[in-house]
Each structure stands twice: as C-alpha cells, then as structure tokens.
Amino acid sequence: MPGTVVTRSAVHGGAELTTTVVIGSGLPGLAVASELSRRGIHSIVVECLDPVDTGQLSRTALTDSVSLSERTELLRLLRGYASSHSLDIRHSTLAENLCVVGHSKLLPAPILGAKKWAVQTDCGVLLADHVVLTKYPQNQLRRFLLSLGLAVGHDLKSATQAIGLHLVGVGELLSPTTREIVRQAKLVSSAIVQHPPLFVPTRAISV
C-alpha cells in the first residue's frame, strides 16, 4: 500500500525486494533517497552504467560561485545524511536493464509477485514498486513510453509517474539548479508515498 513504512529490503526467490530503486547516486539520487528516508520509505540507490551527476557539473546553468557553492554544500549534507542514516547506497552496483513484472528475460512472473518493476544489475535483480531515473536521454525515454501505447504529450513526468517511473533532473537541456533538484525530489517522494502505479507495461529498456 502507498505510504507503508519499509525499513529494509527483502530477498525473495533469488531477487531483492524494495519499495523504490533509485538509479544514479549523484545529487538528484541522494536527494530522493534522503526525502524517502525522512518519510519512512526504504530505497536502494544504484549507479548508472554511464553516471553523469557525481558532483561534477556539465552543461549546467550554475555559472556563479554562489550557486556552485550551494550545490557543493548540499551534496556534502546529503552524503552525510546517507552515511549517518545508513541509506542503502550501492556505488559498486550498476543498473543494466529495467523492465516490468513478468518480463521473462529477468524472472518469471510467479517469482516477481506483486512488484511492478525489475532492475537488472551486475549483482542480481532488484524488484520494486517504483523506480526513479536521474539520468536518461529524453528522446529514448519518449520512444519507450510510446512503445507502451502511452500518450506522452508535453508532460513527460506525469506520463512516467502514472506507471511508477519517476524522473528527477531528467529531460533538462541544462542541469537543473540545486533548488529545482530539491523541489523535484520532494515531489517525487510525495508521489511515491501517496500514489501507486496505475498501469503495468510489458516491455524493457536499457539504462
């Protein structure tokens, strides 16, 4: 049920179950994991195959020293929070593929149970009700959603949220500001707590 407090992941049928998998351990990923933790929701944070946001800035709108300092300080605080609250941050685990429950390439449906998403990593399979992407090309994501028969329109985040796939810092031409990242992290965390996925697609994408 949405809002249920989950304090740890569990292993089931050779796969690990959790409420949320966050892909990307940079500033957006840590912001989401921290917000979820404050709301009593467990998450597992794994790395992207090609991580971008590790504290370094590229194609960013943050050009003044105040903004850069603000971002650096927030990253420091988030890392401190993750350490002091023992958040499940797996820097050595790489997300390789993302698909939905019942996709035979990962696990058969009876093993997947009630979870919505399966994340294939180099260390095994993670099963979750929600997935948060912090780095993914917008054009590829749109193609994936269209292949599911979803009418994406201009509101990409609403389309993905409806299926339990959440975006933080994704689809921006420039790196979002620190305040925008925090705002998005709070919105995504609220959505995960309050709203279950409404639609279960049947395809996989690489991450």
N, C-alpha and C positions, 0 to 999 in steps of 0.2 A: 504494500500500500504506500502511496506517496506520503512522505513525511515520517515514515518509520525510521527510528534511530537504528543505525547499523554501525557497530563499533569495530568490526573486523571483517575480513573476507573469509570464505569457507571453501574447502576443496570438495568437489562433487564429481564423481565419475571421471576423475583424472583432470578435470578443469577447475579453475578457481573462480568462485562466485563473489561478486561485489555489487554494490548499488551503482557505482559510476566508475568508468575508466576515463582518465584524462590523458590525452595524447599530446605530449610536449611538456617539458619540465622547466620552461623558461618563465618569464614574468607572468604571462596570462595563465599558464597551467598552475603555477603556485598560488596565484590569486584565487582561482576557482577552488582548488583543493582546500585552501585556508577558509574560504567562505563556507564551504560544505562542512568542514570540521566544526566551525562555530555553530552550525545548525544541527550537529549531531549525526551527520551523514558521512560514512566511510567512503573513501575513494582510493583508487590505485593510479598513480601517475607513472607513465612510461615515456620513453623517448620516441621521437620521430626518427625514421631512417635518415632523414636529412634535416636535423634540427636547425632552426634559424634563430629562435629567440633564446639565447643563453645568457642574456645580459648585454650582448653586443647589439649595436644599432645599425640597421641597414635600411635604406630608402625611408628615412624617418623624417617626421615633421618637427622633431625635437632638436632645434638648432641652437637654442640659447642655453647658457650654462645653468640657469635655474632649473629648467626642465630636465636637463641631463642629471643634475644632482638629485632632483626629486625622484626620478626613475631609479637611480642607483640606490638611494636610501630605501625606497620601497622594496626593491629586490633583496636588500640586506635584511629588512624586517621580516619579509616573507620566508626567507631561508631560516632565520632564527625561529620563527613560529613553527615551521615544519620540523625543525630539529627538536624544539622543546616539547612539542605535542606529538612527537613520533609519527608524523604523517608518513604514509606508505609511498615514498618517492623512490622509484627504481631506475636510477641513472644508467644501469648496465643492461636494462631490458629494452629491446627495440620492437616497436609495433610494426608488423609486416603486412597485415591484411585485416580488413574489417568487413564483417558480414553479419547476417541476421540469423536468428534462431532457426535451426533446421537445415542450414546450408551444409550439404553432405561433405564438402571439401574439408570442413573443420571437425565437426562432431555430428553424429546422428541426432535427430530431434528428441528421442526419449532421454538422452543424457542431458541435453540442454535445458530441459524442464521449462520453467516459466520465464526464464531470462530472455531479453529481447535482442541483445547484441553479443556477438562473439568477436573478440580481438585476438588474432593470431600473433604471437610474439616469438622471438627466438628462444624463449624459455618455456613456452607452452601456450595454453589457451585461457583467456580471461573472459568470463561471462558477466554481463552487466545489463541493467535496465536502461542505463543512459551512457552515452559516450560524448565527451567534449573534445572537439578538434580545435587546436590552437595554431595549426599550420596546414593549409591545404589549398591548392590552386582553385580559385573560384570557378573558372571555366570547366575544370574536371568535375567539381562538385555539382555544378548545374547539370552536366551531362548525366551524372549518376542519378540525380533526382528525376530527371526527365525519363530515364530508362525505367523508373519505377512507376511511371504514369502520374507523377505529381505535377500540378500546375505551379511552377515556381514563381513566375511573375517577377516583380521587383523586390519582394520581401523574402529574400533567401533565408534569413534566420527563422522566420515564422514557419516556413515550409519544412525546414530541418527539425525544428523544435517539436513539430507535430508528430514526428516519428522517433523522438527521443535522442536525436542527434543535435548537439548544441555547438555553437560557434563563438569563440572569443578571439578577437583580433584577426579573424579570417575574412577575406574579401575586401580588405582595405588597400587602396593604392599606396598609401603611406602608412608607416607604423602608427597605430593609434597612440594618443597621448596617455600618460600614466593615469590620469583621472578617468579617461574613457575606458581603459582596461579594467579599472576597479569597478566602474559602473556596469560594464558588460558582465564581469564576474559575479556581481551581486544579482543581476537579472537572471543569469543562467542558474545560479544556485537556488533562487526562489522558484524558478520553473521546475527544477528537478525535485524540490521538496513538495510542490503543490500539484504538479500535473504529470500523470503517467503518459507514456506514448499512446497515441490513438490509432496508429496504423503500423502494420508489420510488413515491410517489403521483403523481397525474396532474392536479392542479388548481393554481390560482394564488390568491394572496391579495395584497391591497394592504398596504403597510407605511408 
